[in-house]
Amino acid sequence: MKQSRQRAILELVRAKNIFTQEELTAELAKSGFSSTQATVSRDIRELGLVKPAGKKYFAPEGSEVSPLARVFREGFVGADFAGNMLVIKTLAGMAMAVAAALDSMKFDEILGTVAGDDTIICVVRSEKAAADIVERLN
């Protein structure tokens, strides 16, 4: 629920001129998210939204919903595939964290991941799906 609400907040802030937490709370309600001002305030802080005095809220470059997305972005080096197997390279010591981030992305095509020190192997449903995932990740 929290991640869905935070995704909705990012979408709203990027799509509309929102100047107050009350406006954001009302827009969230229209989108089907019932939230208190305190919850919205926490979400704003966690997402790193910025609101200069007298201006609207905006999401700085790289604002993300999940801290794992940041781990993925910072640890990921590259990906390739052979058949229905993905090979993902990471910074040294980051494979387990990047694999956890990848798992949190809920790719339906990925059946499972195994992480070493700087390499992740993923079993994927098909060669085409593996190719598509490599294209999306790189």
Salt bridges, closest charged atoms under 4 A:
GLU27 OE1 - LYS16 NZ 3.03
GLU27 OE2 - LYS30 NZ 3.36
ASP43 OD2 - ARG5 NE 2.47
GLU46 OE1 - LYS2 NZ 2.82
GLU64 OE2 - ARG73 NH1 2.01
GLU74 OE2 - ARG70 NE 3.04
GLU109 OE2 - ARG136 NH2 3.22
ASP118 OD1 - LYS89 NZ 3.86
ASP132 OD2 - LYS128 NZ 3.06
